[in-house]
Amino acid sequence: MNNTTMQAAQQQSYGLDTEVVRCPIPTVGEHEVLVKVAAAGVDRGTWHLMTGLPYMTRLVTGLFKPRKKTPGRDLAGTVEQIGSQVTDFAVGDEVLGIGSGAFAEYAVARERKLVAKPTNLDMEQAAALATSGLTAWQALHTHGKVRPGQRVLILGASGGVGTFAVQIARAAGAEVTGVCSASKAELVSSLGAQHVLDYRKDHIDGTFDLIIDCGGHSPIARLRSLTQPGGTVVLVGSEERGSVIGVGRQIRAAMLSPFVNQRLVMMIATEKREDLEALVGLVRSGDVVPAVGRTFPLEAVSDALGHLADGHAMGKVVVRVSETAEMQAHEGQEAQA
Ligand SMILES: NC(=O)c1ccc[n+]([C@@H]2O[C@H](COP(=O)([O-])OP(=O)(O)OC[C@H]3O[C@@H](n4cnc5c(N)ncnc54)[C@H](OP(=O)(O)O)[C@@H]3O)[C@@H](O)[C@H]2O)c1
């Protein structure tokens, strides 16, 4: 690599404003990998880190302004350089996973946060996988203990986490009902949901063995009324703007759980490599395909995050970092659609 500088989207203060600037390429530690980023995924966690909201976040990210200027975590690209102790990857390998400063031409990731990119995904799909896919996987398997034949309800089935949850639940042999807005019913159905309900007009009938709640901010009592005795509700999240802590409903549910006949689970997704490998296994077999919705160029990181924050993104939002021929073709198709 002859260059020592790169283009990166940077923020100077909390919020969504970013500017693309030229800055030094980051250096790798001994267990780290430098990735030439092709595409970067956008997720709610990145929004929280960029805005410093809820305020608790700032205890970690910096009290008055973000310590890290280049945001972005999910990425897909090609290994450019490896640290002295890296054994799993070599220069030129195509990878996906979670790094630091992904809204840039080059980003550093720990070796154990990356996996080989399956050949049946393009770079945009690969960039969309890690955080939301892991969240859905852990909601269903780690916390929900999903089993074949169970009736699973997914609230927010058209969003970043929900589109993965529908596919993972189907792959586990569950009967899936997805709840979303009418305009996204076709997408949710195409992902494998046997029943699709419009949250603005349809009544949700019956009770479920497992509810994965990723949208709509339903009251806990409502979620319980839809759950079988002995069933489980996994509260992945829904937005509580302006809150200091941001997970009040989840905490209340977890506190109530020991006293009721359903399991109410508050979850925080972890970046566990074995889970990412298991998810990639489902991608390789064709059971899971990331549902990429809108894509944005690096100059429009703020717009990408704003689109997600509006709360009605279709599937995953992705930032195209280095424009490959594949991406230009995709952009052309989007423009025609
Ligand atoms: N616990 C964790 O570790 C963890 C990890 C990741 C994410 N999260 C949280 O999980 C939530 C979902 O994340 P995401 O990335 O999937 O967000 P997202 O992409 O914005 O998806 C949210 C979805 O909710 C749907 N929705 C809105 N109102 C609804 C309603 N009344 N009933 C049912 N669905 C409704 C929207 O669908 P329409 O567009 O069709 O209206 C949207 O597609 C967020 O709050 C996020 O912060 C938590």
The ligand as an SDF file (V2000), in Angstrom:
LIG
                    3D

 48 52  0  0  0  0  0  0  0  0999 V2000
  -31.1880   -5.0380   21.9740 N   0  0  0  0  0  0  0  0  0  0  0  0
  -30.2320   -4.9210   21.0770 C   0  0  0  0  0  0  0  0  0  0  0  0
  -29.1010   -5.3530   21.2770 O   0  0  0  0  0  0  0  0  0  0  0  0
  -30.5380   -4.2320   19.7710 C   0  0  0  0  0  0  0  0  0  0  0  0
  -29.7220   -4.4450   18.6600 C   0  0  0  0  0  0  0  0  0  0  0  0
  -30.0870   -3.8470   17.4470 C   0  0  0  0  0  0  0  0  0  0  0  0
  -31.2170   -3.0480   17.3870 C   0  0  0  0  0  0  0  0  0  0  0  0
  -31.9490   -2.8270   18.4990 N   0  0  0  0  0  0  0  0  0  0  0  0
  -33.1590   -2.0070   18.4640 C   0  0  0  0  0  0  0  0  0  0  0  0
  -34.1550   -2.7570   17.8030 O   0  0  0  0  0  0  0  0  0  0  0  0
  -35.0590   -1.8940   17.1290 C   0  0  0  0  0  0  0  0  0  0  0  0
  -35.1990   -2.3360   15.7020 C   0  0  0  0  0  0  0  0  0  0  0  0
  -33.9730   -2.1150   15.0140 O   0  0  0  0  0  0  0  0  0  0  0  0
  -33.9550   -2.0920   13.4300 P   0  0  0  0  0  0  0  0  0  0  0  0
  -32.5480   -1.8960   13.0330 O   0  0  0  0  0  0  0  0  0  0  0  0
  -34.6910   -3.2560   12.8930 O   0  0  0  0  0  0  0  0  0  0  0  0
  -34.7910   -0.7580   13.1650 O   0  0  0  0  0  0  0  0  0  0  0  0
  -35.5440   -0.3200   11.8310 P   0  0  0  0  0  0  0  0  0  0  0  0
  -34.7620   -0.8040   10.6480 O   0  0  0  0  0  0  0  0  0  0  0  0
  -35.8510    1.1160   11.9570 O   0  0  0  0  0  0  0  0  0  0  0  0
  -36.8870   -1.1690   11.8490 O   0  0  0  0  0  0  0  0  0  0  0  0
  -37.9600   -0.8690   12.6750 C   0  0  0  0  0  0  0  0  0  0  0  0
  -39.2010   -1.3370   11.9610 C   0  0  0  0  0  0  0  0  0  0  0  0
  -40.3060   -1.1560   12.8480 O   0  0  0  0  0  0  0  0  0  0  0  0
  -41.4310   -1.0490   12.0420 C   0  0  0  0  0  0  0  0  0  0  0  0
  -42.5370   -0.4540   12.7780 N   0  0  0  0  0  0  0  0  0  0  0  0
  -42.7820    0.8500   13.0600 C   0  0  0  0  0  0  0  0  0  0  0  0
  -43.9230    0.9560   13.7620 N   0  0  0  0  0  0  0  0  0  0  0  0
  -44.4010   -0.3110   13.9250 C   0  0  0  0  0  0  0  0  0  0  0  0
  -45.5420   -0.8700   14.5610 C   0  0  0  0  0  0  0  0  0  0  0  0
  -46.4450   -0.1010   15.1790 N   0  0  0  0  0  0  0  0  0  0  0  0
  -45.6990   -2.2110   14.5580 N   0  0  0  0  0  0  0  0  0  0  0  0
  -44.8050   -3.0020   13.9580 C   0  0  0  0  0  0  0  0  0  0  0  0
  -43.7060   -2.5360   13.3090 N   0  0  0  0  0  0  0  0  0  0  0  0
  -43.5100   -1.2090   13.3140 C   0  0  0  0  0  0  0  0  0  0  0  0
  -41.0080   -0.2320   10.8510 C   0  0  0  0  0  0  0  0  0  0  0  0
  -41.7480   -0.7880    9.7870 O   0  0  0  0  0  0  0  0  0  0  0  0
  -42.4980    0.0450    8.6430 P   0  0  0  0  0  0  0  0  0  0  0  0
  -41.4040    0.7480    7.8970 O   0  0  0  0  0  0  0  0  0  0  0  0
  -43.1170   -1.0340    7.8420 O   0  0  0  0  0  0  0  0  0  0  0  0
  -43.4090    1.0350    9.3090 O   0  0  0  0  0  0  0  0  0  0  0  0
  -39.5100   -0.5460   10.7180 C   0  0  0  0  0  0  0  0  0  0  0  0
  -39.2590   -1.3350    9.5660 O   0  0  0  0  0  0  0  0  0  0  0  0
  -34.4650   -0.4870   17.2910 C   0  0  0  0  0  0  0  0  0  0  0  0
  -35.1340    0.1690   18.3290 O   0  0  0  0  0  0  0  0  0  0  0  0
  -33.0170   -0.7330   17.6770 C   0  0  0  0  0  0  0  0  0  0  0  0
  -32.4730    0.3110   18.4530 O   0  0  0  0  0  0  0  0  0  0  0  0
  -31.6480   -3.4160   19.6900 C   0  0  0  0  0  0  0  0  0  0  0  0
  1  2  1  0
  2  3  2  0
  2  4  1  0
  4  5  1  0
  4 48  2  0
  5  6  2  0
  6  7  1  0
  7  8  2  0
  8  9  1  0
  8 48  1  0
  9 10  1  0
  9 46  1  0
 10 11  1  0
 11 12  1  0
 11 44  1  0
 12 13  1  0
 13 14  1  0
 14 15  2  0
 14 16  1  0
 14 17  1  0
 17 18  1  0
 18 19  2  0
 18 20  1  0
 18 21  1  0
 21 22  1  0
 22 23  1  0
 23 24  1  0
 23 42  1  0
 24 25  1  0
 25 26  1  0
 25 36  1  0
 26 27  1  0
 26 35  1  0
 27 28  2  0
 28 29  1  0
 29 30  1  0
 29 35  2  0
 30 31  1  0
 30 32  2  0
 32 33  1  0
 33 34  2  0
 34 35  1  0
 36 37  1  0
 36 42  1  0
 37 38  1  0
 38 39  2  0
 38 40  1  0
 38 41  1  0
 42 43  1  0
 44 45  1  0
 44 46  1  0
 46 47  1  0
M  CHG  2   8   1  16  -1
M  END
$$$$
